[in-house]
Amino acid sequence: MNSLATSSTDLKSSTVPTNLTGCPINTRPDSELVEAVQTNCHIADAAHAADMTLCIYLLQMREFYRWEKGIAPLQSIARDALGLWLSERESLWTQLEALPWRRVKVGDVDYEPFDVAGINTALKPQGLIYGAGYTAPGRASFFLAELISAELRDGRHIYVSGQEFARSLSSPPAALSGAAIFLRQASLQRWLWEKYEAWTLRRPEGAFKATLQAYGFEDNLHLALQTMAQAQAETLILHELGEAQADQLLGPDWQEMRLQLADRRIDLQLRSVRDLLADCWVTLPALLDEKASPSLHFWFSNFEGLRPLYFPHLAHAYEAWLHGDKGLSLQQAVTMGKTHWQRVCEQVLQLYRTKGSEALEPIRSLLAEPAQVLA
């Protein structure tokens, strides 16, 4: 697990590629390998695509279509072609949804698909990286990509990938898996383009516009988003290191609780309070120590969902920083949040440890109680 020294980590981006789609490799991976990984991606998508809201589903499917067809960001998509592809993909899912996972063959060895360490040991000479895990309880995700760089920080292996050869519908830009952190640069770049595209609909003031301005988007949009992806890869890595710190603080019972309760709304609440704990322990202290203004704007551009409802004081502190208090209010809010969110997480765990599967409603009440929210 990472130590508290993580909070003073330099905000470096030298290990991250600079091209938009990830650095190409000389040869594509073995087609049988790509097919096996992509089949598992389809099986996972077939099982869980229906869990999304219609809006999120359509947005992710459009982005997935762009990736699969090699369509550049902001390039128009033929509506008829997209509609036909959607129908064909849903038909494929119907055929695959009841199938077991495919084993992943590398060379002459077949691997169980969640043997990430074994598969990556075999793939390393090929300059490839493989990921498999769960983005939510029971919701699997896979990818196969070019390996850009690898480093060891605070006992964690950090892998940065580029061009992706197989992926699931949901492709988080960064993830903590066991003792490893995976930063998917291609997914991060696509995500930033999507955020930009959504922002252009109304061009509101706020943290995302401030981030864009910090990278000179009005002069050269492509270069700005490329540079942003390079720099903000470190912000995502810091968050995953914070997740590792949260794992150390809360222990294995936290993940067991999420699996046992298996309630979508509760899981969203649990992830929100744990994210706040991770960022108050690691991400925000690091950004404040480094006076990384663009990264702070970027972090607050993603401060959404339940988190601002749970921690409105943090948004007020950001406003104070914008008005020139030199980060004093943010420092105070983060220090307060570090203690508060650890206490809330421990209270949640105590309810689970004493009540087991019957803790669902008490936890729901705890996380809805105004006294538990920092105003």
PyMOL commands that set and color helices and strands:
alter all, ss='L'
color gray80, all
select helices_A, chain A and resi 4-8+31-51+54-69+79-96+116-126+185-199+207-214+221-250+253-261+264-289+293-301+307-310+312-322+328-368+370-372
alter helices_A, ss='H'
color red, helices_A
select strands_A, chain A and resi 104-106+109-111+128-136+139-153+156-167+174-177+180-184
alter strands_A, ss='S'
color yellow, strands_A
deselect
rebuild
show_as cartoon
